[in-house]
Amino acid sequence: EPAPAPIVAERIEYQAWRYALDVLVADLSDALERFQPIASRAPWWPWLPGGDEFEGITV
């Protein structure tokens, strides 16, 4: 049986990366005049069935 700690750490790191994408989009939305950044389509929980259907967290 695999140790859960490395799996949990990878999932937390992935979600931190995913959340950072939303923060970046929010920050750039006001800073850019010529381009409009779009929200990431990366799923929040790719390891769960339907994990790509979650809308995400509003920043």
Phi and psi in radians as a Rosetta constraint file:
Dihedral C 1 N 2 CA 2 C 2 CIRCULARHARMONIC -1.246 0.35
Dihedral N 2 CA 2 C 2 N 3 CIRCULARHARMONIC 2.640 0.35
Dihedral C 2 N 3 CA 3 C 3 CIRCULARHARMONIC -1.239 0.35
Dihedral N 3 CA 3 C 3 N 4 CIRCULARHARMONIC 2.336 0.35
Dihedral C 3 N 4 CA 4 C 4 CIRCULARHARMONIC -1.296 0.35
Dihedral N 4 CA 4 C 4 N 5 CIRCULARHARMONIC -0.421 0.35
Dihedral C 4 N 5 CA 5 C 5 CIRCULARHARMONIC -1.011 0.35
Dihedral N 5 CA 5 C 5 N 6 CIRCULARHARMONIC -0.820 0.35
Dihedral C 5 N 6 CA 6 C 6 CIRCULARHARMONIC -1.111 0.35
Dihedral N 6 CA 6 C 6 N 7 CIRCULARHARMONIC -0.629 0.35
Dihedral C 6 N 7 CA 7 C 7 CIRCULARHARMONIC -1.172 0.35
Dihedral N 7 CA 7 C 7 N 8 CIRCULARHARMONIC -0.795 0.35
Dihedral C 7 N 8 CA 8 C 8 CIRCULARHARMONIC -1.090 0.35
Dihedral N 8 CA 8 C 8 N 9 CIRCULARHARMONIC -0.742 0.35
Dihedral C 8 N 9 CA 9 C 9 CIRCULARHARMONIC -1.073 0.35
Dihedral N 9 CA 9 C 9 N 10 CIRCULARHARMONIC -0.737 0.35
Dihedral C 9 N 10 CA 10 C 10 CIRCULARHARMONIC -1.120 0.35
Dihedral N 10 CA 10 C 10 N 11 CIRCULARHARMONIC -0.702 0.35
Dihedral C 10 N 11 CA 11 C 11 CIRCULARHARMONIC -1.196 0.35
Dihedral N 11 CA 11 C 11 N 12 CIRCULARHARMONIC -0.686 0.35
Dihedral C 11 N 12 CA 12 C 12 CIRCULARHARMONIC -1.132 0.35
Dihedral N 12 CA 12 C 12 N 13 CIRCULARHARMONIC -0.746 0.35
Dihedral C 12 N 13 CA 13 C 13 CIRCULARHARMONIC -1.082 0.35
Dihedral N 13 CA 13 C 13 N 14 CIRCULARHARMONIC -0.728 0.35
Dihedral C 13 N 14 CA 14 C 14 CIRCULARHARMONIC -1.087 0.35
Dihedral N 14 CA 14 C 14 N 15 CIRCULARHARMONIC -0.811 0.35
Dihedral C 14 N 15 CA 15 C 15 CIRCULARHARMONIC -1.179 0.35
Dihedral N 15 CA 15 C 15 N 16 CIRCULARHARMONIC -0.577 0.35
Dihedral C 15 N 16 CA 16 C 16 CIRCULARHARMONIC -1.122 0.35
Dihedral N 16 CA 16 C 16 N 17 CIRCULARHARMONIC -0.731 0.35
Dihedral C 16 N 17 CA 17 C 17 CIRCULARHARMONIC -1.091 0.35
Dihedral N 17 CA 17 C 17 N 18 CIRCULARHARMONIC -0.756 0.35
Dihedral C 17 N 18 CA 18 C 18 CIRCULARHARMONIC -1.146 0.35
Dihedral N 18 CA 18 C 18 N 19 CIRCULARHARMONIC -0.732 0.35
Dihedral C 18 N 19 CA 19 C 19 CIRCULARHARMONIC -1.133 0.35
Dihedral N 19 CA 19 C 19 N 20 CIRCULARHARMONIC -0.695 0.35
Dihedral C 19 N 20 CA 20 C 20 CIRCULARHARMONIC -1.064 0.35
Dihedral N 20 CA 20 C 20 N 21 CIRCULARHARMONIC -0.586 0.35
Dihedral C 20 N 21 CA 21 C 21 CIRCULARHARMONIC -1.084 0.35
Dihedral N 21 CA 21 C 21 N 22 CIRCULARHARMONIC -0.740 0.35
Dihedral C 21 N 22 CA 22 C 22 CIRCULARHARMONIC -1.149 0.35
Dihedral N 22 CA 22 C 22 N 23 CIRCULARHARMONIC -0.691 0.35
Dihedral C 22 N 23 CA 23 C 23 CIRCULARHARMONIC -1.117 0.35
Dihedral N 23 CA 23 C 23 N 24 CIRCULARHARMONIC -0.739 0.35
Dihedral C 23 N 24 CA 24 C 24 CIRCULARHARMONIC -1.081 0.35
Dihedral N 24 CA 24 C 24 N 25 CIRCULARHARMONIC -0.761 0.35
Dihedral C 24 N 25 CA 25 C 25 CIRCULARHARMONIC -1.069 0.35
Dihedral N 25 CA 25 C 25 N 26 CIRCULARHARMONIC -0.768 0.35
Dihedral C 25 N 26 CA 26 C 26 CIRCULARHARMONIC -1.103 0.35
Dihedral N 26 CA 26 C 26 N 27 CIRCULARHARMONIC -0.749 0.35
Dihedral C 26 N 27 CA 27 C 27 CIRCULARHARMONIC -1.160 0.35
Dihedral N 27 CA 27 C 27 N 28 CIRCULARHARMONIC -0.717 0.35
Dihedral C 27 N 28 CA 28 C 28 CIRCULARHARMONIC -1.330 0.35
Dihedral N 28 CA 28 C 28 N 29 CIRCULARHARMONIC -0.411 0.35
Dihedral C 28 N 29 CA 29 C 29 CIRCULARHARMONIC -1.015 0.35
Dihedral N 29 CA 29 C 29 N 30 CIRCULARHARMONIC -0.661 0.35
Dihedral C 29 N 30 CA 30 C 30 CIRCULARHARMONIC -1.517 0.35
Dihedral N 30 CA 30 C 30 N 31 CIRCULARHARMONIC -0.371 0.35
Dihedral C 30 N 31 CA 31 C 31 CIRCULARHARMONIC -1.541 0.35
Dihedral N 31 CA 31 C 31 N 32 CIRCULARHARMONIC -0.464 0.35
Dihedral C 31 N 32 CA 32 C 32 CIRCULARHARMONIC -1.694 0.35
Dihedral N 32 CA 32 C 32 N 33 CIRCULARHARMONIC 2.408 0.35
Dihedral C 32 N 33 CA 33 C 33 CIRCULARHARMONIC -1.763 0.35
Dihedral N 33 CA 33 C 33 N 34 CIRCULARHARMONIC -0.646 0.35
Dihedral C 33 N 34 CA 34 C 34 CIRCULARHARMONIC -1.583 0.35
Dihedral N 34 CA 34 C 34 N 35 CIRCULARHARMONIC -0.442 0.35
Dihedral C 34 N 35 CA 35 C 35 CIRCULARHARMONIC -2.144 0.35
Dihedral N 35 CA 35 C 35 N 36 CIRCULARHARMONIC 2.542 0.35
Dihedral C 35 N 36 CA 36 C 36 CIRCULARHARMONIC -1.949 0.35
Dihedral N 36 CA 36 C 36 N 37 CIRCULARHARMONIC 1.927 0.35
Dihedral C 36 N 37 CA 37 C 37 CIRCULARHARMONIC -1.162 0.35
Dihedral N 37 CA 37 C 37 N 38 CIRCULARHARMONIC 2.581 0.35
Dihedral C 37 N 38 CA 38 C 38 CIRCULARHARMONIC -1.981 0.35
Dihedral N 38 CA 38 C 38 N 39 CIRCULARHARMONIC 2.676 0.35
Dihedral C 38 N 39 CA 39 C 39 CIRCULARHARMONIC -1.144 0.35
Dihedral N 39 CA 39 C 39 N 40 CIRCULARHARMONIC 2.616 0.35
Dihedral C 39 N 40 CA 40 C 40 CIRCULARHARMONIC -1.193 0.35
Dihedral N 40 CA 40 C 40 N 41 CIRCULARHARMONIC 2.526 0.35
Dihedral C 40 N 41 CA 41 C 41 CIRCULARHARMONIC -1.729 0.35
Dihedral N 41 CA 41 C 41 N 42 CIRCULARHARMONIC 0.113 0.35
Dihedral C 41 N 42 CA 42 C 42 CIRCULARHARMONIC -1.149 0.35
Dihedral N 42 CA 42 C 42 N 43 CIRCULARHARMONIC 2.353 0.35
Dihedral C 42 N 43 CA 43 C 43 CIRCULARHARMONIC -1.204 0.35
Dihedral N 43 CA 43 C 43 N 44 CIRCULARHARMONIC 2.659 0.35
Dihedral C 43 N 44 CA 44 C 44 CIRCULARHARMONIC -1.331 0.35
Dihedral N 44 CA 44 C 44 N 45 CIRCULARHARMONIC -0.656 0.35
Dihedral C 44 N 45 CA 45 C 45 CIRCULARHARMONIC -2.280 0.35
Dihedral N 45 CA 45 C 45 N 46 CIRCULARHARMONIC 1.314 0.35
Dihedral C 45 N 46 CA 46 C 46 CIRCULARHARMONIC -1.177 0.35
Dihedral N 46 CA 46 C 46 N 47 CIRCULARHARMONIC -0.284 0.35
Dihedral C 46 N 47 CA 47 C 47 CIRCULARHARMONIC -1.489 0.35
Dihedral N 47 CA 47 C 47 N 48 CIRCULARHARMONIC -0.084 0.35
Dihedral C 47 N 48 CA 48 C 48 CIRCULARHARMONIC -1.902 0.35
Dihedral N 48 CA 48 C 48 N 49 CIRCULARHARMONIC 2.548 0.35
Dihedral C 48 N 49 CA 49 C 49 CIRCULARHARMONIC -1.072 0.35
Dihedral N 49 CA 49 C 49 N 50 CIRCULARHARMONIC 2.265 0.35
Dihedral C 49 N 50 CA 50 C 50 CIRCULARHARMONIC 1.362 0.35
Dihedral N 50 CA 50 C 50 N 51 CIRCULARHARMONIC 0.131 0.35
Dihedral C 50 N 51 CA 51 C 51 CIRCULARHARMONIC -1.128 0.35
Dihedral N 51 CA 51 C 51 N 52 CIRCULARHARMONIC -0.346 0.35
Dihedral C 51 N 52 CA 52 C 52 CIRCULARHARMONIC -1.476 0.35
Dihedral N 52 CA 52 C 52 N 53 CIRCULARHARMONIC -0.042 0.35
Dihedral C 52 N 53 CA 53 C 53 CIRCULARHARMONIC -1.625 0.35
Dihedral N 53 CA 53 C 53 N 54 CIRCULARHARMONIC -0.143 0.35
Dihedral C 53 N 54 CA 54 C 54 CIRCULARHARMONIC -1.214 0.35
Dihedral N 54 CA 54 C 54 N 55 CIRCULARHARMONIC 2.369 0.35
Dihedral C 54 N 55 CA 55 C 55 CIRCULARHARMONIC -1.304 0.35
Dihedral N 55 CA 55 C 55 N 56 CIRCULARHARMONIC -0.377 0.35
Dihedral C 55 N 56 CA 56 C 56 CIRCULARHARMONIC 1.755 0.35
Dihedral N 56 CA 56 C 56 N 57 CIRCULARHARMONIC -2.993 0.35
Dihedral C 56 N 57 CA 57 C 57 CIRCULARHARMONIC -1.938 0.35
Dihedral N 57 CA 57 C 57 N 58 CIRCULARHARMONIC 2.294 0.35
Dihedral C 57 N 58 CA 58 C 58 CIRCULARHARMONIC -1.336 0.35
Dihedral N 58 CA 58 C 58 N 59 CIRCULARHARMONIC 2.225 0.35
